[in-house]
Amino acid sequence: MTREIGFIYEYVTEQDKKNAVERQLAELEASHFSMTLIEPSKLKESQQHIQWRQQKLAIENTIKKLRETKRMMFTGEEE
């Protein structure tokens, strides 16, 4: 049983919710991995590197939040 997050779904099952969270996490992790493959040079492309780093950190923060949401929804644990 998932922990309620403020909205009642009539057509989305518990398994649908779990699949959606896991699918989103997989997509975010794949995006993060792709970002690590194209890191711009800190010296030659400093502005691009700053933007790249900000995007990578945003993805990392989203992954952390979604992992916590998954834990709260499906195990009832909070950090």
Contacts in CASP RR format, 6 or more apart in sequence:
PFRMAT RR
TARGET T0000
AUTHOR 0000-0000-0000
METHOD contacts of the structure
MODEL  1
MTREIGFIYEYVTEQDKKNAVERQLAELEASHFSMTLIEPSKLKESQQHI
QWRQQKLAIENTIKKLRETKRMMFTGEEE
1 14 0 8 1.000
2 14 0 8 1.000
2 17 0 8 1.000
2 18 0 8 1.000
2 73 0 8 1.000
2 74 0 8 1.000
3 72 0 8 1.000
3 73 0 8 1.000
3 74 0 8 1.000
3 76 0 8 1.000
5 69 0 8 1.000
5 73 0 8 1.000
9 17 0 8 1.000
12 20 0 8 1.000
17 73 0 8 1.000
18 74 0 8 1.000
21 66 0 8 1.000
21 69 0 8 1.000
21 70 0 8 1.000
21 73 0 8 1.000
21 74 0 8 1.000
22 70 0 8 1.000
24 66 0 8 1.000
25 63 0 8 1.000
25 66 0 8 1.000
25 67 0 8 1.000
25 70 0 8 1.000
28 59 0 8 1.000
28 62 0 8 1.000
28 63 0 8 1.000
28 66 0 8 1.000
29 63 0 8 1.000
31 59 0 8 1.000
32 56 0 8 1.000
32 59 0 8 1.000
32 60 0 8 1.000
32 63 0 8 1.000
35 52 0 8 1.000
35 55 0 8 1.000
35 56 0 8 1.000
35 59 0 8 1.000
36 56 0 8 1.000
38 52 0 8 1.000
39 49 0 8 1.000
39 52 0 8 1.000
40 48 0 8 1.000
40 49 0 8 1.000
40 52 0 8 1.000
41 49 0 8 1.000
42 49 0 8 1.000
68 78 0 8 1.000
68 79 0 8 1.000
71 77 0 8 1.000
71 78 0 8 1.000
71 79 0 8 1.000
72 78 0 8 1.000
END
